[in-house]
C-alpha cells in the first residue's frame, strides 16, 4: 500500500535531518527531525514547535443531537465548550474503559469536529442510534498544523498572523 503524503510533506521532509519516518493513519510522517529529540523537546517546553497533524482522523458531527452524542461518549461536558473552543478529552465505552482521546472543537451549537489518533467512525455511528445527528469522516479533506508551546503566540505574530482575538486552546481556520 502506497502511503499518502500530507500537503506539508515536501516542506517538512526537506527539514528532516534524521530521515526517521513512520506510518501514521495511512500517511508517512516524520518521527523526529533531528538525530536526537532533545532540541524538539526543549522547543515545545520553552518556545514553540509546529507539528503536521494532518494524519489525525477528523469527524464532523452535526445536527440537532450533535451535543447529545458527544455527551454520550466523551468524559467532559460539551455544553461548557464555547464557540471555536477546543477541548481535550478521552472517550469511553459503556463500561468506562478509555477507547481513545483527542480534541473536540465547537464551531456552532450543532457543529463539532472530533479528532483522534485511531479510527472511530463505526463506534460513533453505533453510539448515535436514535439521535438526529450526522457524522462525516473529513480526515482526507482537512490538513492541519498544531503550533504548541509558550511562545506560540509570538511565532504567529512574527509570521504576520492576526492573533489579537485568538485565545488559548481555541481554533482558527485559514487557507494555504
C-alpha positions as protocol buffer text, in pm:
chain_id: "A"
residue {
  index: 1
  type: UNK
  ca { x: 0 y: 0 z: 0 }
}
residue {
  index: 2
  type: UNK
  ca { x: 137 y: 338 z: -100 }
}
residue {
  index: 3
  type: UNK
  ca { x: 148 y: 578 z: 193 }
}
residue {
  index: 4
  type: UNK
  ca { x: -15 y: 919 z: 147 }
}
residue {
  index: 5
  type: UNK
  ca { x: 171 y: 1245 z: 199 }
}
residue {
  index: 6
  type: UNK
  ca { x: 27 y: 1550 z: 368 }
}
residue {
  index: 7
  type: UNK
  ca { x: 15 y: 1885 z: 187 }
}
residue {
  index: 8
  type: UNK
  ca { x: 308 y: 1990 z: 409 }
}
residue {
  index: 9
  type: UNK
  ca { x: 527 y: 1686 z: 335 }
}
residue {
  index: 10
  type: UNK
  ca { x: 752 y: 1849 z: 75 }
}
residue {
  index: 11
  type: UNK
  ca { x: 840 y: 2125 z: 323 }
}
residue {
  index: 12
  type: UNK
  ca { x: 878 y: 1908 z: 632 }
}
residue {
  index: 13
  type: UNK
  ca { x: 1072 y: 1630 z: 459 }
}
residue {
  index: 14
  type: UNK
  ca { x: 1334 y: 1881 z: 348 }
}
residue {
  index: 15
  type: UNK
  ca { x: 1389 y: 1967 z: 716 }
}
residue {
  index: 16
  type: UNK
  ca { x: 1420 y: 1608 z: 836 }
}
residue {
  index: 17
  type: UNK
  ca { x: 1787 y: 1553 z: 916 }
}
residue {
  index: 18
  type: UNK
  ca { x: 1714 y: 1223 z: 1087 }
}
residue {
  index: 19
  type: UNK
  ca { x: 1510 y: 1077 z: 800 }
}
residue {
  index: 20
  type: UNK
  ca { x: 1320 y: 888 z: 1072 }
}
residue {
  index: 21
  type: UNK
  ca { x: 982 y: 809 z: 918 }
}
residue {
  index: 22
  type: UNK
  ca { x: 682 y: 619 z: 1048 }
}
residue {
  index: 23
  type: UNK
  ca { x: 339 y: 514 z: 930 }
}
residue {
  index: 24
  type: UNK
  ca { x: 55 y: 714 z: 1078 }
}
residue {
  index: 25
  type: UNK
  ca { x: -304 y: 653 z: 969 }
}
residue {
  index: 26
  type: UNK
  ca { x: -200 y: 572 z: 613 }
}
residue {
  index: 27
  type: UNK
  ca { x: 46 y: 862 z: 587 }
}
residue {
  index: 28
  type: UNK
  ca { x: 422 y: 881 z: 602 }
}
residue {
  index: 29
  type: UNK
  ca { x: 517 y: 1107 z: 892 }
}
residue {
  index: 30
  type: UNK
  ca { x: 840 y: 1223 z: 1048 }
}
residue {
  index: 31
  type: UNK
  ca { x: 914 y: 1065 z: 1385 }
}
residue {
  index: 32
  type: UNK
  ca { x: 1174 y: 1330 z: 1455 }
}
residue {
  index: 33
  type: UNK
  ca { x: 1354 y: 1596 z: 1258 }
}
residue {
  index: 34
  type: UNK
  ca { x: 1694 y: 1583 z: 1423 }
}
residue {
  index: 35
  type: UNK
  ca { x: 1909 y: 1289 z: 1526 }
}
residue {
  index: 36
  type: UNK
  ca { x: 1817 y: 1348 z: 1891 }
}
residue {
  index: 37
  type: UNK
  ca { x: 1482 y: 1454 z: 2039 }
}
residue {
  index: 38
  type: UNK
  ca { x: 1649 y: 1696 z: 2282 }
}
residue {
  index: 39
  type: UNK
  ca { x: 1601 y: 2023 z: 2089 }
}
residue {
  index: 40
  type: UNK
  ca { x: 1250 y: 1930 z: 1977 }
}
residue {
  index: 41
  type: UNK
  ca { x: 1152 y: 1851 z: 2335 }
}
residue {
  index: 42
  type: UNK
  ca { x: 1307 y: 2175 z: 2462 }
}
residue {
  index: 43
  type: UNK
  ca { x: 1131 y: 2376 z: 2191 }
}
residue {
  index: 44
  type: UNK
  ca { x: 783 y: 2261 z: 2285 }
}
residue {
  index: 45
  type: UNK
  ca { x: 852 y: 2318 z: 2655 }
}
residue {
  index: 46
  type: UNK
  ca { x: 1035 y: 2651 z: 2629 }
}
residue {
  index: 47
  type: UNK
  ca { x: 949 y: 2819 z: 2300 }
}
residue {
  index: 48
  type: UNK
  ca { x: 732 y: 2670 z: 2022 }
}
residue {
  index: 49
  type: UNK
  ca { x: 705 y: 2370 z: 1797 }
}
residue {
  index: 50
  type: UNK
  ca { x: 497 y: 2316 z: 1485 }
}
residue {
  index: 51
  type: UNK
  ca { x: 351 y: 1973 z: 1415 }
}
residue {
  index: 52
  type: UNK
  ca { x: 190 y: 1840 z: 1098 }
}
residue {
  index: 53
  type: UNK
  ca { x: -114 y: 1666 z: 1244 }
}
residue {
  index: 54
  type: UNK
  ca { x: -288 y: 1611 z: 912 }
}
residue {
  index: 55
  type: UNK
  ca { x: -296 y: 1230 z: 961 }
}
residue {
  index: 56
  type: UNK
  ca { x: -529 y: 1263 z: 1260 }
}
residue {
  index: 57
  type: UNK
  ca { x: -875 y: 1125 z: 1197 }
}
residue {
  index: 58
  type: UNK
  ca { x: -1124 y: 1411 z: 1175 }
}
residue {
  index: 59
  type: UNK
  ca { x: -1500 y: 1378 z: 1204 }
}
residue {
  index: 60
  type: UNK
  ca { x: -1765 y: 1645 z: 1161 }
}
residue {
  index: 61
  type: UNK
  ca { x: -2057 y: 1585 z: 1391 }
}
residue {
  index: 62
  type: UNK
  ca { x: -2362 y: 1793 z: 1305 }
}
residue {
  index: 63
  type: UNK
  ca { x: -2733 y: 1804 z: 1372 }
}
residue {
  index: 64
  type: UNK
  ca { x: -2983 y: 1876 z: 1645 }
}
residue {
  index: 65
  type: UNK
  ca { x: -2840 y: 1598 z: 1868 }
}
residue {
  index: 66
  type: UNK
  ca { x: -2469 y: 1652 z: 1796 }
}
residue {
  index: 67
  type: UNK
  ca { x: -2402 y: 1773 z: 2153 }
}
residue {
  index: 68
  type: UNK
  ca { x: -2608 y: 1483 z: 2292 }
}
residue {
  index: 69
  type: UNK
  ca { x: -2392 y: 1232 z: 2104 }
}
residue {
  index: 70
  type: UNK
  ca { x: -2073 y: 1390 z: 2234 }
}
residue {
  index: 71
  type: UNK
  ca { x: -2206 y: 1398 z: 2589 }
}
residue {
  index: 72
  type: UNK
  ca { x: -2286 y: 1028 z: 2547 }
}
residue {
  index: 73
  type: UNK
  ca { x: -1928 y: 936 z: 2455 }
}
residue {
  index: 74
  type: UNK
  ca { x: -1677 y: 1188 z: 2594 }
}
residue {
  index: 75
  type: UNK
  ca { x: -1588 y: 1242 z: 2959 }
}
residue {
  index: 76
  type: UNK
  ca { x: -1630 y: 1622 z: 2954 }
}
residue {
  index: 77
  type: UNK
  ca { x: -1949 y: 1827 z: 2948 }
}
residue {
  index: 78
  type: UNK
  ca { x: -1973 y: 1952 z: 2590 }
}
residue {
  index: 79
  type: UNK
  ca { x: -2222 y: 2220 z: 2695 }
}
residue {
  index: 80
  type: UNK
  ca { x: -1934 y: 2404 z: 2866 }
}
residue {
  index: 81
  type: UNK
  ca { x: -1740 y: 2421 z: 2537 }
}
residue {
  index: 82
  type: UNK
  ca { x: -1776 y: 2768 z: 2383 }
}
residue {
  index: 83
  type: UNK
  ca { x: -1778 y: 2853 z: 2011 }
}
residue {
  index: 84
  type: UNK
  ca { x: -1435 y: 2797 z: 1849 }
}
residue {
  index: 85
  type: UNK
  ca { x: -1304 y: 2647 z: 2172 }
}
residue {
  index: 86
  type: UNK
  ca { x: -1103 y: 2325 z: 2159 }
}
residue {
  index: 87
  type: UNK
  ca { x: -1121 y: 2077 z: 2445 }
}
residue {
  index: 88
  type: UNK
  ca { x: -904 y: 1775 z: 2504 }
}
residue {
  index: 89
  type: UNK
  ca { x: -1092 y: 1469 z: 2624 }
}
residue {
  index: 90
  type: UNK
  ca { x: -1083 y: 1092 z: 2640 }
}
residue {
  index: 91
  type: UNK
  ca { x: -1388 y: 887 z: 2543 }
}
residue {
  index: 92
  type: UNK
  ca { x: -1502 y: 567 z: 2700 }
}
residue {
  index: 93
  type: UNK
  ca { x: -1707 y: 259 z: 2624 }
}
residue {
  index: 94
  type: UNK
  ca { x: -2019 y: 165 z: 2825 }
}
residue {
  index: 95
  type: UNK
  ca { x: -1800 y: 7 z: 3095 }
}
residue {
  index: 96
  type: UNK
  ca { x: -1588 y: 319 z: 3139 }
}
residue {
  index: 97
  type: UNK
  ca { x: -1284 y: 183 z: 2954 }
}
residue {
  index: 98
  type: UNK
  ca { x: -1092 y: 454 z: 2768 }
}
residue {
  index: 99
  type: UNK
  ca { x: -1134 y: 393 z: 2394 }
}
residue {
  index: 100
  type: UNK
  ca { x: -924 y: 684 z: 2266 }
}
residue {
  index: 101
  type: UNK
  ca { x: -859 y: 1050 z: 2327 }
}
residue {
  index: 102
  type: UNK
  ca { x: -845 y: 1359 z: 2115 }
}
residue {
  index: 103
  type: UNK
  ca { x: -991 y: 1701 z: 2077 }
}
residue {
  index: 104
  type: UNK
  ca { x: -1338 y: 1838 z: 2015 }
}
residue {
  index: 105
  type: UNK
  ca { x: -1385 y: 2181 z: 1858 }
}
residue {
  index: 106
  type: UNK
  ca { x: -1719 y: 2357 z: 1870 }
}
residue {
  index: 107
  type: UNK
  ca { x: -1787 y: 2564 z: 1556 }
}
residue {
  index: 108
  type: UNK
  ca { x: -2162 y: 2613 z: 1614 }
}
residue {
  index: 109
  type: UNK
  ca { x: -2417 y: 2488 z: 1863 }
}
residue {
  index: 110
  type: UNK
  ca { x: -2484 y: 2198 z: 1628 }
}
residue {
  index: 111
  type: UNK
  ca { x: -2143 y: 2154 z: 1457 }
}
residue {
  index: 112
  type: UNK
  ca { x: -1835 y: 1993 z: 1613 }
}
residue {
  index: 113
  type: UNK
  ca { x: -1509 y: 1844 z: 1491 }
}
residue {
  index: 114
  type: UNK
  ca { x: -1365 y: 1548 z: 1677 }
}
residue {
  index: 115
  type: UNK
  ca { x: -1004 y: 1444 z: 1611 }
}
residue {
  index: 116
  type: UNK
  ca { x: -841 y: 1119 z: 1713 }
}
residue {
  index: 117
  type: UNK
  ca { x: -532 y: 911 z: 1650 }
}
residue {
  index: 118
  type: UNK
  ca { x: -735 y: 596 z: 1582 }
}
residue {
  index: 119
  type: UNK
  ca { x: -1039 y: 549 z: 1355 }
}
residue {
  index: 120
  type: UNK
  ca { x: -1365 y: 593 z: 1548 }
}
residue {
  index: 121
  type: UNK
  ca { x: -1629 y: 634 z: 1276 }
}
residue {
  index: 122
  type: UNK
  ca { x: -1800 y: 297 z: 1330 }
}
residue {
  index: 123
  type: UNK
  ca { x: -1803 y: 345 z: 1706 }
}
residue {
  index: 124
  type: UNK
  ca { x: -1950 y: 695 z: 1674 }
}
residue {
  index: 125
  type: UNK
  ca { x: -2227 y: 562 z: 1449 }
}
residue {
  index: 126
  type: UNK
  ca { x: -2301 y: 284 z: 1698 }
}
residue {
  index: 127
  type: UNK
  ca { x: -2345 y: 544 z: 1972 }
}
residue {
  index: 128
  type: UNK
  ca { x: -2559 y: 772 z: 1755 }
}
residue {
  index: 129
  type: UNK
  ca { x: -2854 y: 533 z: 1740 }
}
residue {
  index: 130
  type: UNK
  ca { x: -3187 y: 719 z: 1769 }
}
residue {
  index: 131
  type: UNK
  ca { x: -3015 y: 1059 z: 1761 }
}
residue {
  index: 132
  type: UNK
  ca { x: -3070 y: 1327 z: 1496 }
}
residue {
  index: 133
  type: UNK
  ca { x: -2703 y: 1356 z: 1407 }
}
residue {
  index: 134
  type: UNK
  ca { x: -2481 y: 1330 z: 1101 }
}
residue {
  index: 135
  type: UNK
  ca { x: -2123 y: 1206 z: 1125 }
}
residue {
  index: 136
  type: UNK
  ca { x: -1887 y: 1269 z: 834 }
}
residue {
  index: 137
  type: UNK
  ca { x: -1530 y: 1149 z: 804 }
}
residue {
  index: 138
  type: UNK
  ca { x: -1339 y: 1454 z: 672 }
}
residue {
  index: 139
  type: UNK
  ca { x: -992 y: 1318 z: 750 }
}
residue {
  index: 140
  type: UNK
  ca { x: -859 y: 1338 z: 395 }
}
residue {
  index: 141
  type: UNK
  ca { x: -1021 y: 1677 z: 327 }
}
residue {
  index: 142
  type: UNK
  ca { x: -856 y: 1876 z: 606 }
}
residue {
  index: 143
  type: UNK
  ca { x: -484 y: 1931 z: 655 }
}
residue {
  index: 144
  type: UNK
  ca { x: -386 y: 2059 z: 997 }
}
residue {
  index: 145
  type: UNK
  ca { x: -92 y: 2211 z: 1178 }
}
residue {
  index: 146
  type: UNK
  ca { x: -61 y: 2235 z: 1553 }
}
residue {
  index: 147
  type: UNK
  ca { x: 154 y: 2512 z: 1695 }
}
residue {
  index: 148
  type: UNK
  ca { x: 235 y: 2439 z: 2059 }
}
residue {
  index: 149
  type: UNK
  ca { x: 448 y: 2590 z: 2329 }
}
residue {
  index: 150
  type: UNK
  ca { x: 466 y: 2906 z: 2542 }
}
residue {
  index: 151
  type: UNK
  ca { x: 598 y: 3125 z: 2256 }
}
residue {
  index: 152
  type: UNK
  ca { x: 333 y: 3015 z: 2002 }
}
residue {
  index: 153
  type: UNK
  ca { x: 156 y: 3350 z: 2003 }
}
residue {
  index: 154
  type: UNK
  ca { x: 483 y: 3531 z: 1928 }
}
residue {
  index: 155
  type: UNK
  ca { x: 558 y: 3292 z: 1641 }
}
residue {
  index: 156
  type: UNK
  ca { x: 215 y: 3362 z: 1490 }
}
residue {
  index: 157
  type: UNK
  ca { x: 264 y: 3736 z: 1528 }
}
residue {
  index: 158
  type: UNK
  ca { x: 608 y: 3722 z: 1362 }
}
residue {
  index: 159
  type: UNK
  ca { x: 454 y: 3529 z: 1071 }
}
residue {
  index: 160
  type: UNK
  ca { x: 205 y: 3811 z: 1021 }
}
residue {
  index: 161
  type: UNK
  ca { x: -86 y: 3636 z: 1190 }
}
residue {
  index: 162
  type: UNK
  ca { x: -368 y: 3833 z: 1349 }
}
residue {
  index: 163
  type: UNK
  ca { x: -372 y: 3674 z: 1694 }
}
residue {
  index: 164
  type: UNK
  ca { x: -543 y: 3952 z: 1886 }
}
residue {
  index: 165
  type: UNK
  ca { x: -866 y: 3752 z: 1915 }
}
residue {
  index: 166
  type: UNK
  ca { x: -714 y: 3401 z: 1927 }
}
residue {
  index: 167
  type: UNK
  ca { x: -738 y: 3259 z: 2279 }
}
residue {
  index: 168
  type: UNK
  ca { x: -556 y: 2966 z: 2437 }
}
residue {
  index: 169
  type: UNK
  ca { x: -693 y: 2628 z: 2320 }
}
residue {
  index: 170
  type: UNK
  ca { x: -913 y: 2787 z: 2057 }
}
residue {
  index: 171
  type: UNK
  ca { x: -924 y: 2727 z: 1684 }
}
residue {
  index: 172
  type: UNK
  ca { x: -891 y: 2942 z: 1380 }
}
residue {
  index: 173
  type: UNK
  ca { x: -920 y: 2838 z: 1019 }
}
residue {
  index: 174
  type: UNK
  ca { x: -704 y: 2952 z: 732 }
}
residue {
  index: 175
  type: UNK
  ca { x: -630 y: 2858 z: 374 }
}
residue {
  index: 176
  type: UNK
  ca { x: -295 y: 2760 z: 228 }
}
